[in-house]
Amino acid sequence: MFTPKMLKSQQFFLSGKTAADAFEAERKLLLIDQELSHSESGLAIAHAISRLEATATVRIDGLAPDAYELLVIESLFAGKNLDYFAHPFSESNFCTKSASVEAFYYLETLRWIQETVTLGHRFTPEFILEVHSRCLYNKPASETGLRFRSCDFDGDKADPRESFAPPGADEVLPYIEDLCEFINTPRFSPLAQTGYMHFQFESIKPFKRSMDRTGRAMCHALLRARNITSGSIPAIALLPAIDTRYHAKSLLPYAQKKAIESDEMPFAINNWIDFCAESISAAWQVKDDYLAIFGKLNAVWREKLGKVSEGSATQRILELLPGYPLLTVEAACRLTGKQFSAVNDAFRRLADAGIVRLVDNAGCTNARLFEAHDVIDALSKFEAALISAPPISRDCV
């Protein structure tokens, strides 16, 4: 039977190949930020990638968010109460899938992490509760009253407890405090430390559900605290969403209906770090693909529009469209810093050129909603090719 040990009493092992792959993955993470910063639409593309990360993460729970619904939610309902739409039995012309709302909650959690976590951030049990609460409810823990697991873990009926026994309820907080002490001390390379943290977090089982989302959100927070990612959220969930079975076997080797001994765990964790490095390579490739897709679209748009004045509202909106293909005039004013009249005129020019079109917002708000259909079509085709199989839950593997 496998029972996790405190991290302060563990010994860690990385093979030479895995250490080299981890180093290369860290280099790629640093370059993702650099390359996006050199693109006119870099910030918008980074946002599009973070949206892909949110969608992929929810798919790992066996859910299928609708990409267009997620765009509508983000465009019209950011900062508003979505409890009704999150209800599995709710019916609405606007939102038919609660999974889309869950993806939005995770996207908002990533945005909160970007705003909250800086170099040298100190992790605490309260921070982990905050991340989990936002992943589940898009609300701070002070509002939800969310707490760590207060009862012993029953396990999965399909995976008897003789193969795995997480800490008892009274041990969860000491294990979480040990986890925080570990990630606040940079003893290892950033990727190795992130991988160790995620593996330990999962084996503690501090919550009853949404473990995968919270664990991955913590990975993003730790990478930011170690200054490996600072301007973007890489799509590290993409490979797990594509190959959820291998992801589950790598992260949860003790949950594969077979006993695993403690002396085997260093090699299992080494395998998990290797998978983390592969996931970053996939995220790196997505960045390249997005830059290529939007580079071509931008060339087409410029040809349709002709001369565009430097710093104008039209130019700023063009730079936004890769990440925000559904925009209201009000949102465009906020994101560009331009006045209402200038943005309104810019949308009129873009609509005349066939770059955007006014769409029906299903009566959700009075705001006019403009759609960059070329962006939505390009993203839909690309992402459908990336993740073509129906989602499966990693906990059912």
N, C-alpha and C positions, 0 to 999 in steps of 0.2 A: 504494500500500500504506500502511495506517495502522500506525504504531508510536507508542505513547504516549511523551510527553516527561515529564521530571521536572516535578512540580508547581511547583517554585520557578522554573522557566523558562517557565511557561505564562502566557498572558494570558486573562482570563475576561471573558465578555460575558453580561449579562442584559438582555433587553428590558424596557421600562417595564412592560408588562403582566405579564410573568413575575415581576419584582421585587415588584409589587403583590400578585400571587397568593401569592407566597412569604410576604410579610408577613402576609397574612390567614390563611394556613395556620398560621403560628407562633402567632398570636393564638388560633386554635381549639385548638391543642395545649395552651396554657396554661389555657384555659377548660375543657377536658376534665377536668383534674385538679381544678379548682375546683368544677365541678358535681358530680362524683362525691363529693367530700369533703362536700357538703351533703346527700347521700342517706344514710339509715340503713344501706342495704346497699351503699354506695359501694365499699368495699374488696372485697366479694364480687363485685360487678358488674365491677370492674376486673380481677379474676382471670378471670372468664368471658370478658372481651374478650381477655385475653392468651392464653387457650386458643384462641379463634378465630384469633388471630394465628399461633399455632403450627400449627394445622390448615391455614390458608391458605398459609403458607410452604412446607409440605411438598407441598401440591398443585401449587405452581409447578414442582416437580421431576417432575411427572407422576404422583405417587402419590396414593392415596385413603385417608387415615386414616379409621378408623371412630370417630365421635364418642363412642359409648357405650363402646367399648373403651378409648379414651383416658381417660375418666372412671374406669373400673375400675382401670386401671394407676395413675393418680394416687392413687386412694383406698387401694389395697391394697399397692402396690409402690414407693412413693416412697422413695428412698434404698437400694433393694435392687438386686441385680445382675439385669439384664434381658438379658444376652447371649444366652441361649437363645431368648428370644422375638423377638429382633431377627433371628435367623437366617431367611433367606427360605424354608427348607424345614421349619421347625419346625411341629409340629402340637400344638394345645392347645385344650382346651375354653374356656380363658380368652382366648387371643389368637390370632386367625387371620390377622392382617395385620401384617407387620413395619412397615408405614407408620405404624401407630398408635404403635408404640414410638418410631419416629423423631420423630413429633410430640411425644411425651413428652420426648425428649431436648432438643428445641428449647425446649419450655416450661420445662424445668429450666435451660437456658442463659439464658433471659430472666430467670428468678428470680435466678440467680447474678449477672447484670448489675445487677439492682435492688439487690442486697446489696453489690456491689463498687464500682460506679461512683458517684461523688458529684461535686458541683460542682468544676470545675477538675481533674478526673482527667487524668493524664498518660498518653498512649498510647505503647506501645512495641511492637517486633516480638514480644516475648514475650507481651504481652497478646493480640495478634492470633492467635498460635499457641494460646493458652489458649481463646479463643472458638471457634476452629475445632475443636479437640479435643473440647470439650464439645458442640458441635453434632453431631459425628459419633458420639461414643462415650459422652457423658455422664460423661466422666472428665477429670481435669486432664492437661495436656500432659506433666507429669512422669511420668505412668503410661503414656501411650501412645507417648511418644517421637516425637510428630508433628513434622515439619519442613517448611520451605518447599520448593517444587518444586526438585528437584535435577537435572532433565534439561530439555532444550529442549522447548518446547511443540509437539506434533505437529499441533495444529489438528483441526478436524472434517473428516472425509472429504467431507461434503456442502458444506463451506465452504472452498474451497482457500485456501492461505496467501497467495496473491497479493493478497488483500484485507486481511489482518491479520497482523501479526507482533508478538507480545508480547515483552517482554525475554527474553534468553537466561537460562539457569539461573544463570550467574555474576553476572547483573545484578539478580536478584530482590530480594536483601536490600538493596542500595542504594536500589532503588525503594521498598521498604517503609519504610526509614528516612526517605526523603524524604516519604512519605505521612504518617508519624507526626509529623514536624516541621510539616507543613502543618496537620494537625488539632489540634495543640497550640497553634497560633497563631490566635486568633479574629479573622482579618482580614475575614471575611464574615459575613453574617447566618447564624444557626444552620442554617436549612433549606438555604440555598445551599451552605454548607460541607459539610453532610451529603451533599447531592447530588453535589458535586464529588468527595468522598471515595469514595462508592460507585462512581461512574463510573470513577475511576482504579483502584480496587481490582480491578474486573472486567477492566480492560484489561491490568493487570499479570499476571493469572492466576497468583497465587502458589501455588495448590493445584490438584490434578488434578480434584477433585470438591467438591461441596457449596459452590460459590462463592456461589450466591444466598443460602443460609441465613446463611453467615458474613458476607457483605456487609450483609445486612439487620440482623443482630444488632449489627454495628458501628454501623449507623445509630442503633439504639436507644441504644447506649452513648454515642455522640457527643451525641445530643439530651439525654441525662441530664447529661453533663458540661457542657453549655451551659445547664443549668437550665431547659430548655423543657419537659421531662417530668420529674417527680420522684416522683409517687405512682402512676403507672399506665403500662402499656405499650399504646399505641394500636394499632389493627388496620390498620397501614399496608400489610400484605400483601394486604388484601382486594381492592382494585382490581386489582393484578397477578394475583391468582388468578381473578378474574372475566374479565379480558381479558388473558390471558397473552401473546397474540400482540403486542398493542400494547406491553405492558410490555417484551418482548424487543426489539422494534424501537426503542424509546426508549433502553433501557439498553445495547444491543449493536448500534448502527447499522452498525458495521463488519463484523458477522457476517451480513449479509443478502444474501450472494452477489453483492455489488457493491462495487467499489472506492470508498473515500471518502478524499478528500484532507485533509491536515492543516488547511488553511484553512477547511474545512467544519465542523471539530469544535466550535468555539465555538457555532455555531448548533445543532448536534446536542445539545450539553450543555445549552443553553438549553431545548431541547425536553424533555430529561430532567428538569430542575428543574421545569418546568411539570407534568409527569406526577406528580412527587413531591407537588406542591401539591394536585393532584386526588386523590391517594391519601389525603392527610390530610383532605380534605373528606369522603371516603367513611368514614373512621374517625370523624369527627365525627358523621355521621349514624347510624352504628351505636351510638354512645354514647347518642344520643337515643332510638333504638329500644329499646335494652336498658332504659333507665330507664322507658320507657313500659310495656314488657312486665312488668317486675317490680313496677312500681307497681300495676298491675291485680291481679297475683297476690297481692301483699301485702294488698290490700284484701279479697280473697276469703278469705285465710287468717285475717285478723283477725275476719272475720264468723263463720267456723267455730269459732274458739277462744273468742271472747268476750274478757273482760278478761285482759290479759297484764301481769304485774308488770314495772315498769321495772327493767332490769338483771338480770332473771332468766335462767336457762339457756334457757328456752323462747324468750324474746325474742332472745337472742344467736344461737340456732340458726336462727331465722327470718331474721335478718339475713345469716346465712352461706349459706343454701340457694341463692340465685341464682348464686353462684360455685362452690358445693360441693354439687351435688344428689345426690351419693353420699357418704355419711359413715359412718365407724365411730364408736362411742362414744369410743374412744381419741382419734381425730383431732378430734372435737368438743370433747373436754376440752382438748386442746392449743390449738385455735384460739380457744376462748371463755375459757380460763382458769378454767373452772368444775370443781368436783369431780365424780368419777365418778358418785356417787349422784344428784346434781342433774341431770346430763346424761342419765342413764338414765331418770329420772322424766320429763324433758322429752320424750324420744323416745317414751315411752309415751303421753304426752298428745297429741303430734303424730300418732302412729299412730291413736289413738282418733278424732281429728278427720278422718282421711283425708288428711292432708297428706304424711305419709311412710308407707312400708311396708318391712317387712323383706324382703330379697331374697336369693336363693341366690348365693353368691360362687364357685360352681363348685369348691368344695373348695380354693381357693387358700390361704386362711388360716382360722384359727379365729375371726377377728373377725366380729362381727355387722355387716352392711352395710345401712344404711337408704337408701332411694331417695325423692327428691322427684319423683315421676313427672310432676307438672304442669310443673315446671321443664324436665325433659328433653324432654317433648313440645313445649313452647313453643320451646325452643332448636332442636330438630330441624326443626320446621316453618319457623322463621324463617331458619335457615342454609341449608336446602335451597332456599328461595326466592331467597336471595342468590346462591348458587353452584349452579346447576342443571345445568350442562354437565359432562361427564366431564373430569377433569383432563388437561392436556397439559403436557409438559415444555417449558420455555422454550428449552432447548437444541436442541429438535427443530423449532422454528418456522422 
